[in-house]
Amino acid sequence: MPAHVVLDSPVGPLTLVATDGALSGLYMEKQRHLPSEGTFGAPGDPGAEPFATVAAQLTAYFAGELTEFDVPLALHGTPFQKRVWAALQEIPYGETTTYGELAVEIGKPSASRAVGLANGRNPVGVIVPCHRVIGSTGSLTGYGGGLDRKRYLLGFERGIRGGDGGATLF
């Protein structure tokens, strides 16, 4: 039975959804492809697992102290979506890739549009870093949490890595 908690963050409130002790959703306010709230389950205990671990890791991430998440995930999607989401988790902190490069990475070089669609359906934003995927020209493209949040996350990661205090990339 799923449960949820809401955490404050620099990108606004984040709704964390857990199923069977693993994180199955991390949703931003006004996110595109947001499931109905009925699927979030009952309010959970923020001190219980996995919420406590996820909250601690998100706090460390936004403090610039964590560059790689290690939380149990229960991602629900098609086999193709799961391949894309697994590949997203391999993109290093502070770096970006394109939809085309990601398609090649998963062995489907002609599937960049399908990769983009799967990317947009990522149920665990930030932790499964779909914000690190950009257009082939280097431009920001769609992001389920909104382009302002994508710009913030990319700039934040680059700022921590480059020591320039969170300047944006674009």
Contacts in CASP RR format, 6 or more apart in sequence:
PFRMAT RR
TARGET T0000
AUTHOR 0000-0000-0000
METHOD contacts of the structure
MODEL  1
MPAHVVLDSPVGPLTLVATDGALSGLYMEKQRHLPSEGTFGAPGDPGAEP
FATVAAQLTAYFAGELTEFDVPLALHGTPFQKRVWAALQEIPYGETTTYG
ELAVEIGKPSASRAVGLANGRNPVGVIVPCHRVIGSTGSLTGYGGGLDRK
RYLLGFERGIRGGDGGATLF
1 19 0 8 1.000
1 41 0 8 1.000
1 42 0 8 1.000
2 17 0 8 1.000
2 18 0 8 1.000
2 19 0 8 1.000
2 24 0 8 1.000
2 39 0 8 1.000
2 40 0 8 1.000
2 41 0 8 1.000
3 17 0 8 1.000
3 18 0 8 1.000
3 40 0 8 1.000
3 41 0 8 1.000
3 42 0 8 1.000
3 43 0 8 1.000
3 44 0 8 1.000
3 45 0 8 1.000
4 15 0 8 1.000
4 16 0 8 1.000
4 17 0 8 1.000
4 18 0 8 1.000
4 40 0 8 1.000
4 41 0 8 1.000
4 42 0 8 1.000
4 43 0 8 1.000
4 44 0 8 1.000
5 15 0 8 1.000
5 16 0 8 1.000
5 43 0 8 1.000
5 44 0 8 1.000
5 45 0 8 1.000
5 46 0 8 1.000
5 51 0 8 1.000
5 55 0 8 1.000
6 13 0 8 1.000
6 14 0 8 1.000
6 15 0 8 1.000
6 16 0 8 1.000
7 13 0 8 1.000
7 14 0 8 1.000
7 16 0 8 1.000
7 46 0 8 1.000
7 55 0 8 1.000
7 58 0 8 1.000
8 14 0 8 1.000
9 58 0 8 1.000
9 62 0 8 1.000
10 62 0 8 1.000
10 152 0 8 1.000
10 156 0 8 1.000
11 28 0 8 1.000
11 126 0 8 1.000
11 149 0 8 1.000
11 152 0 8 1.000
11 153 0 8 1.000
12 28 0 8 1.000
12 29 0 8 1.000
13 28 0 8 1.000
13 29 0 8 1.000
14 26 0 8 1.000
14 27 0 8 1.000
14 28 0 8 1.000
14 58 0 8 1.000
14 126 0 8 1.000
15 25 0 8 1.000
15 26 0 8 1.000
15 27 0 8 1.000
15 40 0 8 1.000
16 23 0 8 1.000
16 25 0 8 1.000
16 26 0 8 1.000
16 51 0 8 1.000
16 54 0 8 1.000
16 55 0 8 1.000
17 23 0 8 1.000
17 24 0 8 1.000
17 25 0 8 1.000
17 26 0 8 1.000
17 27 0 8 1.000
17 39 0 8 1.000
17 40 0 8 1.000
17 41 0 8 1.000
18 24 0 8 1.000
18 25 0 8 1.000
18 44 0 8 1.000
18 50 0 8 1.000
18 51 0 8 1.000
19 74 0 8 1.000
20 74 0 8 1.000
21 49 0 8 1.000
21 50 0 8 1.000
21 72 0 8 1.000
21 74 0 8 1.000
22 50 0 8 1.000
22 71 0 8 1.000
22 72 0 8 1.000
22 73 0 8 1.000
22 74 0 8 1.000
23 50 0 8 1.000
23 54 0 8 1.000
23 71 0 8 1.000
23 72 0 8 1.000
23 73 0 8 1.000
23 74 0 8 1.000
23 124 0 8 1.000
23 127 0 8 1.000
24 73 0 8 1.000
24 74 0 8 1.000
24 75 0 8 1.000
24 76 0 8 1.000
24 123 0 8 1.000
24 124 0 8 1.000
25 123 0 8 1.000
25 124 0 8 1.000
25 125 0 8 1.000
26 54 0 8 1.000
26 123 0 8 1.000
26 124 0 8 1.000
26 125 0 8 1.000
26 126 0 8 1.000
26 127 0 8 1.000
27 34 0 8 1.000
27 35 0 8 1.000
27 123 0 8 1.000
27 125 0 8 1.000
28 125 0 8 1.000
28 144 0 8 1.000
28 145 0 8 1.000
28 146 0 8 1.000
28 149 0 8 1.000
30 145 0 8 1.000
30 146 0 8 1.000
31 144 0 8 1.000
31 145 0 8 1.000
31 146 0 8 1.000
32 120 0 8 1.000
32 144 0 8 1.000
32 145 0 8 1.000
32 146 0 8 1.000
33 120 0 8 1.000
33 121 0 8 1.000
33 144 0 8 1.000
35 123 0 8 1.000
44 51 0 8 1.000
45 51 0 8 1.000
46 52 0 8 1.000
46 55 0 8 1.000
47 55 0 8 1.000
50 71 0 8 1.000
50 72 0 8 1.000
53 71 0 8 1.000
54 71 0 8 1.000
54 127 0 8 1.000
57 66 0 8 1.000
57 69 0 8 1.000
57 70 0 8 1.000
57 71 0 8 1.000
57 127 0 8 1.000
58 126 0 8 1.000
58 127 0 8 1.000
60 66 0 8 1.000
61 67 0 8 1.000
61 69 0 8 1.000
61 126 0 8 1.000
62 156 0 8 1.000
64 160 0 8 1.000
67 93 0 8 1.000
67 94 0 8 1.000
67 160 0 8 1.000
68 93 0 8 1.000
69 127 0 8 1.000
71 127 0 8 1.000
73 124 0 8 1.000
73 127 0 8 1.000
73 128 0 8 1.000
75 81 0 8 1.000
75 82 0 8 1.000
75 85 0 8 1.000
75 123 0 8 1.000
75 124 0 8 1.000
75 128 0 8 1.000
76 123 0 8 1.000
77 121 0 8 1.000
77 123 0 8 1.000
78 118 0 8 1.000
80 114 0 8 1.000
80 118 0 8 1.000
81 118 0 8 1.000
81 121 0 8 1.000
83 106 0 8 1.000
84 102 0 8 1.000
84 106 0 8 1.000
84 115 0 8 1.000
84 116 0 8 1.000
84 118 0 8 1.000
84 119 0 8 1.000
84 122 0 8 1.000
85 118 0 8 1.000
85 122 0 8 1.000
85 124 0 8 1.000
85 128 0 8 1.000
87 102 0 8 1.000
87 105 0 8 1.000
87 106 0 8 1.000
88 102 0 8 1.000
88 119 0 8 1.000
88 122 0 8 1.000
88 128 0 8 1.000
88 129 0 8 1.000
88 130 0 8 1.000
88 132 0 8 1.000
88 133 0 8 1.000
89 128 0 8 1.000
89 129 0 8 1.000
90 105 0 8 1.000
91 97 0 8 1.000
91 129 0 8 1.000
91 132 0 8 1.000
91 133 0 8 1.000
93 129 0 8 1.000
93 157 0 8 1.000
93 161 0 8 1.000
94 132 0 8 1.000
94 154 0 8 1.000
94 157 0 8 1.000
94 158 0 8 1.000
94 160 0 8 1.000
94 161 0 8 1.000
95 132 0 8 1.000
96 132 0 8 1.000
96 133 0 8 1.000
96 134 0 8 1.000
96 138 0 8 1.000
96 154 0 8 1.000
97 105 0 8 1.000
97 132 0 8 1.000
97 133 0 8 1.000
97 134 0 8 1.000
98 112 0 8 1.000
98 133 0 8 1.000
98 134 0 8 1.000
98 135 0 8 1.000
98 136 0 8 1.000
98 138 0 8 1.000
99 112 0 8 1.000
99 113 0 8 1.000
99 115 0 8 1.000
99 116 0 8 1.000
99 119 0 8 1.000
99 133 0 8 1.000
99 135 0 8 1.000
99 136 0 8 1.000
99 141 0 8 1.000
100 109 0 8 1.000
100 112 0 8 1.000
100 115 0 8 1.000
100 136 0 8 1.000
102 112 0 8 1.000
102 115 0 8 1.000
102 119 0 8 1.000
102 133 0 8 1.000
103 109 0 8 1.000
103 110 0 8 1.000
103 111 0 8 1.000
103 112 0 8 1.000
103 114 0 8 1.000
103 115 0 8 1.000
106 115 0 8 1.000
108 114 0 8 1.000
108 115 0 8 1.000
112 136 0 8 1.000
115 133 0 8 1.000
116 133 0 8 1.000
119 130 0 8 1.000
119 133 0 8 1.000
120 130 0 8 1.000
120 142 0 8 1.000
120 143 0 8 1.000
120 144 0 8 1.000
122 128 0 8 1.000
122 130 0 8 1.000
125 131 0 8 1.000
126 153 0 8 1.000
129 153 0 8 1.000
130 143 0 8 1.000
130 144 0 8 1.000
131 143 0 8 1.000
131 149 0 8 1.000
131 150 0 8 1.000
131 153 0 8 1.000
131 154 0 8 1.000
132 154 0 8 1.000
132 157 0 8 1.000
133 141 0 8 1.000
134 140 0 8 1.000
134 141 0 8 1.000
135 141 0 8 1.000
139 170 0 8 1.000
140 147 0 8 1.000
140 150 0 8 1.000
140 151 0 8 1.000
140 154 0 8 1.000
140 170 0 8 1.000
142 150 0 8 1.000
143 149 0 8 1.000
143 150 0 8 1.000
151 168 0 8 1.000
151 169 0 8 1.000
151 170 0 8 1.000
152 168 0 8 1.000
154 168 0 8 1.000
154 169 0 8 1.000
154 170 0 8 1.000
155 166 0 8 1.000
155 167 0 8 1.000
155 168 0 8 1.000
155 169 0 8 1.000
156 166 0 8 1.000
158 164 0 8 1.000
158 166 0 8 1.000
158 167 0 8 1.000
158 168 0 8 1.000
158 169 0 8 1.000
159 165 0 8 1.000
159 166 0 8 1.000
159 167 0 8 1.000
160 166 0 8 1.000
END
